[in-house]
């Protein structure tokens, strides 16, 4: 009896060489439908159309073509089961040994900005997933391929003899992962369109392809891997340097989140991150000026750090990097001149992350806890200051207000309890992750040193006591910004008034754990 292979693919990459090898090297007869059948026939390969095989024409504009007992019976029939074989003989259903199917491009369709509801719905494949799942279920007897990357693997196995059971099991696993990801993409899109608990779905389905097996996690004894869609970091292009590590990706994410607080349309900004905390943030006349100021904010901590820019990295900006060891640099674009200058730093990871790739990333944020997952919306609310209140007797001047806005943008990206000291579009001291707020303030003020005189101080949470304000006043801080809302706000306000400081409350906190 002839060996039957069913080929029905949306992505036709590699399908003609695969089909030719199946016919010429392994004696398969090809069964196909629609565009795949035409592709194979145009290549001069003998192919039987599904409609000829089933005796039933394609109907409903192609919505129904493979949903037929002669197709699914051929896929699901078990040669080892006498009852199955009797049914197949009675119905004249030949066994299908190999199924090659990949699905309508739903994700590519919904990625289009102007996609309509009807267009997206028509790209929900029905017959394809049914065939894939049937073949994967009957993997004891059927091999199923869902990606062109598998074609060489199956041909190598066929060249060596019968396809091993272990390979069929592996292909079945990959097939079910493929359909799970497909269903997840559809349900996620539908939830977003209908605004039906898109941020907090009743059932959370996360299916992402593995992009890279990482050397290790936070420490060498921890196994790790990176899973990503084509959005966000999956849309970045690494231009040079070693493979990204687990810690690199965490730091890059913190760096990008911080630098995006400064839109490129408002001017150049640069961020230096160390262990997910900003150690230097600055704006400037251009990328070169912003980067130089960000590094100068804390040159000691910048060693071994991660740099992010909101504008293209050019040759002039590279001057600040001479003699400085960095792990990664990310920018929306990196000029040819900058690449040439930095090529001598062979281990330095250079990444381009287009604004569109970042914007396309999910707004959901996941973190694991023991036996479960936490889901929240990313803290991406705007820095609108219309609801801010000046609660001190002294009103801020324009320079102080600009410094307060800058410091507030930065402090929201520092681990709580967070304190930032800043002046003239540059961070001067950062206190992060301490168990009490006055401790963080002490660290930030010590880092700023004499530069604290005339600077401003931002806190991501309210002041439960007046001790932070008093410490700030002692060091020469002239204005503070904080969410407000403590039962003892009046104590801190009184301390500001006594020292002649400005205090602004935002009515919003930005804790980052």
N, C-alpha and C positions, 0 to 999 in steps of 0.2 A: 504494500500500500504506500502511496506517495506521502512524503513528509510535507505537512502544511505549515506555512508561516503566515500569520496575519499581520499586516503592516498598515497602520493608520496613524499618521503623525501630523501634528501642526508644525513643529520645528523639523524641517526636512534636511537639516545639516547631517551629512554622512549617510543618508538613507540609501542613496543609489549605490555606493560602494558596498554597503552591507548587503543589500538585496542581491547584487551581482555575485558576491561571494557565497551567499546562501544557495543560489541557483547553480552556479558553475562548479563550486568546490564541494557542496554538500547535498546536492540533489533535491532541494526544497522546491515546492510549488508555491507561488506567491498568491495571496489573497489580499485584496485591498479595496479601498473605497475613495470616492471623491477626488480631491487634489492629489493624494498620494498615489492613487492608481494611475492618474494622468502622468505624474512625474516619472513613475517607473516605466510606463508604456513609451513615453517620449525618449527614455534612455535605451529603448530597444529590448527591454526585458519582458518575458512572457508573464502576464498577470491576469488573474481572474477577478472581476469586479464582485464585490459582496452581493450586489443585486442579482448577478447571474448565479452565484453560489446558493443563495437563499430562495431564489425564484420570486422574491418580493421586491418591488421597486422602492427606491428611496422616496419618502413622502414628507410632507409638512416642511418643504423647503430645506430638506436635508436633516431636519431634527431627528428623524427616525430612519436609520439605515442598518446599524449593526445589532439593534435590539430584536433578535430573532433566535428561536430555538436552535437553528442550524449553526449559529455562531456560538451561542453560550453553551449549548450542548457539547459542541466540539471542544470548547475550552475546559468545561467542568467535568467532562466524562473521565472516569477512572479505568484505565485498561486492566487494572487488577481486580475490578469489581464486576462479577458476572452479570448482575442485574443492570449495571450501567451499560455494559457491552450489548446486552440484549435490546435495551432501549435504543441505543445508537444504531444498531443494525436494522431494527424495525423502522426507524425514522430516516434511515439512510443519512446518518450524520457522521462524517469523517472526523477523526481526532485532529485537533490543532496543537502542534507541538511547541510552537514559538509565537509569542505575542509581542509586537513592537508598537507601543502606543505612547504618545505624549499629548498633552491636553491643550485645549484652546487657550490662547494667551490672555487669560483673565487679568493677571496683575499688570501686564503691559498695557492693556486696554484702560484700566482704571487709573493708570499713572498719567494719562492725558488730561490736561487741565480742562478741556472742553467736553469730556466724555458725558454722554447722556445716560439716563437710567436705562432706556431700552437697549442702547448699544452695549452697555455692560452686561445686562441680563442675557443677551444673545451669546455672550462669550462664556456662559456657564455650560461646561461640557457635561453631557449626560451619558452618552454611549461610551465615551472614552474611559471614565472612571469605573463604569460597570465592567468593561472588559479587563481593565487592570486589576481590579479587585478579584474578579473571577479567576484570572490566571494566577494571581498571587496565592489565593486560597488553594488552588490545585497545583502548588509548586512541586509536589511530589512527582508530577508528570509533565508539567509545563514550565517553560522559562519565560519570564516577562521582563521586557526592557522598557524603561521609561525615560532614558536620557541618551543622547549620542555618545556621552562619555563611557557608556557601557558596551558599545559595539565591539571594540577591539577585544575586550575581555571575553565576550561570548564566542567570537570567532576563534580566539586562541583555544578556548575549551573545546569547541567543535573540531578543530584541527587535531587535537590530542585524543579525541575519542568521544564517548558519551559524556554529556554535561554532568559534572559531579553534583550529587545531592546538596552538598554544602554551598555550592555556588547558587543553585536554584533557591535555597533558603535565603541567602544573602540578597539576591535579587528581589525576592518576595518582600523582605523587610524594606528595601529601598522603595519598592512600589507602594507599600502602605504609607510610608513616610511621605511619598510624593502626593498621594491623594489626600492625606491628612493636611498637608500644607496648602493644597488647593482649596479644600473645604474651609480651612481657617481664613484664607484670604477673602473668600466670598462672604463668610459670616461677619468678619471684621468690617468689610466695606459696607455691607447692608446695615450693620449697627450704626456705623458712622453716618450713613445717609439718612437713616430714620431717627437719629439722635436717641436711640433706645439704649440708655445706659452704656454709651460707647466708652466712657471713662471707667465705669465700674460694671462690667458685664456680669451676669449671674454665673456664667461658666467662662473661665479664662482658658483660651486656647492659644498657645504660643508655638509656632513652628517656624524655625529659621534654619537655613542650610549652614553647615559647618564651613567656615571660611578658612580656618587655620587651627591646627593642633599646636598649642603653645608649648614652649620648652618646659615651663612650669608655671605655677600660680604666683601668689605673693612670696612664697618661699620655695626653695628647690625641692622640698619633699611633697609639694602639693601639685597634683596633676591638674591641667587646665586646657581649655579650648575656647576658641572665639567663634560665635555664631552670629551671622549678620545678614540682613537683607541688603539690597543694592542702595538703600538710602542711608543717610548718616555716614558713619565711618566706613560702611560697605561701599560708599560711593567715592571714597578718597582714593587718590593715586599716590603710591609710595614711589618716589623718584630715585632714592638711593638709601643706603644704610642697611643695618642688620634687620632681621625680622622683628616685628613689633612684639613686645612682651605683654603679659597680663598687666603689670604695673604701668607700662607705657600707655596702654589704652585707657586705664583709669585716669591717669594724669592728663592725657590728651583731651578726654571728655570734659574734665574740670576746666582746662585751659580754654577750650572752645566755648563752653557755656559762659565763661567770664568775659571773653573778648566780644562775644555777641551782644553783651550788654551795651556796647559802644558801636552803634551803627556806622558803617563806613561812610555814609552820606554826611555824618556830622564831623568827620575828620579821622585822622589816623590814631590807632590805639594799639598797644602791645601789652601782653601779659606774660609773666614768668611764673610757672607753677612748680611747686616742690611738694611731693606727697599729697597731691590733690588740693593744696592750699595756695592761693596767690601769695608770692613773696615780693613781687614787684608788678605794679600796674601803672601805666602812664598813657596820657595822650600827647600828641605832638604835632608839629607843623606838617610832617610827613612820616612815612614808615620808619625812616632812618632815625629821626628825632625821637619818635615814640619808643622805639626799641632801645635806644641808648638810655633814655630816661627810666624805662622799666627795669633795665639791668642795674643802673646806678642806684635804684631805690634800695636794693639789698644785694650787692655783688657777691657777698659770701654765700648766701643761700642760692643764688642763681647757678652756681657750679653744679653740674649734673641735673639741671632742671629741664623743663619743657617750655618752649616758647610758642605763643600763638599771636598772630597779627590779624587785624580786620581788613587790611589792604594788602596788595601784592608785595612780596618780598623782592626788593631789587638789589643791585650791586652795592649801592651806597649804604643800604641798611646793614650789609654784611660786615662793614667796618667795625661795628660794635661787637662782633662775634669772634674777632681775632683773639686767640689765646684763651678763649672760654670753652670749657667742655660742656656740651649739652647732649641730652639724649635724643630730643626730637624738636623739629620746627614744623609748624603747620600754618599755612596761609591759603587764602583763596586762589592765589596764583604765585608761582616762583619764576622769576625771569631767567632767561638763558645765561645772562651774566652772573646772576646769583648762584645758579647751578654750577657754573664753571669755578667760581671762587670757592664754593663749599665742597667741591668734589674731592679736595685733598683730605677732608674729614670723612674718610670712607665709612666709618661706623655711624656717623650722624644720620638719623632717619629724617628725610625730607618728605613732607606730605603736602599735596594740594587737596584741599577740601572745598569744592565749589559751593557757593551759597545755596544753590538749588538743591544739592545733595543734603545739606544740613536741614534746609527747610522741609524736605520731604520726609524726614525722620518722624517716627511716632511721637506723639506728645505724652505718651504713657511712660511711667517709670516703674520698673520692677526691682524688688530686692527680696532676697530669700531669707527666710527665718527657718528655724528647726521644723521640718515637716511641712512647710508651706511657703507661700509667696505673698508679699505685700505689693499692692498696686496703688499708685497715686498719679495725679496729673503733675507734669513737671512744673516747677516754680518759674513760670515765664510771664507772670503778670507784669505789665509795664511799670516804669518808674514815674508814673504821673504824679506830679507834686501838687495837684489842685486841692487835695484834701489835707495837705500838711498844715500844721498850726505852729505859729511862733508863740510859745508859752512863757517865754522869759520877758522881763521888762525891756531889755535892749533888743532892738530889731536888727536883723542881719543886713549888712550892706551887700552890694552886688557880688563882690569878690568872695565874701563868706558864703553866700548862697550858692555860688558856682562850686565852691569847694565841698559844701555839704552834699550837693547833688552827686558829685563825683564819688565821694566817700561812701554814700549810700549805695551806689551801683556796685561798688567793690565788696562791701561788707556782706552782702547777701550771698557771696560765693566763698566765704570763709567759714570753716567748720565752727559750730557753736561750742562754747560761748565765744562770740566773735567781736573783735574790736579792730578798727582801722583808723590810723592817723594819716591824714593826707593834706596836701596843700598844692595849689597851682597845677592841678591835673596830674599829680604823682602821689603814689602811696609812699609813706615814709616809715611806717611801722605797722606790723600786723600781729595780732594776738589771736591764736586759734586753738580750739579744742580743749580749753581749760575747764576745770571743774567749778570755777567761780568766775564771775565777770570781772571783778577787780583784779584777779590774777592775770587775765587776758589783757586788761588795760595796762598793767604794769609792764608786761612783755612788749606790747606795741609802743608804749612811750619810751621804754629803754632803747628799743631799736631805733626810734626816731631821734633820740638824743636831743641836742640843742635845736634841731630842726622843728621840734614840737612847738616851739615858741611861735605863736601866730598861726598855727595850723588848726585843723578841725578834727574832731573825733566822732566816729560812727559806731553804733552798737546794734547788733542784729536783734537783740531783745531788750526789754525795758530794764531800768535800773531799780532793783528792789530796795536799795539803800542809796544814800547820797555819797558813799565813799568813792565811787568811780569819778563823780563830778569833782569832788574835792581834790583827788589825785590829779585829774586833768588840769584843773586850775593851777595847781602847784607847778606843773610842768610848762605852763604858758599857753595851753590850748585856749582858743578864743570863742569856739562855737562847738556845740555837740548836737548830734541828731540821733534819735532813738524812737522806737515804736510808741512809747507811752503805754499807759494802762495799768501801772502798778498802783496798789493801794497807797503807796508812799511817794507817788509822783511829786506831791507838794514839797517833800523834803529835798528832792533833787532840784526842783525848780528854784526853791529858796536858796540852795547852795550856788546855783548859777547866778542868781540876782545879787547875792552877796559878793561874788567874785567878778561881776560885770560880764559874765559869759552869755552868749546866745544859746537858747535851747529850742530846737524844732522837734516836734513829734509827728510821726508819719501815719499813725493809726494802723500800721501793718508791720508784722514781724516777718523775718526771713530765716528761720532756724534751718540749719544744715547739719545733719548728723552723719 
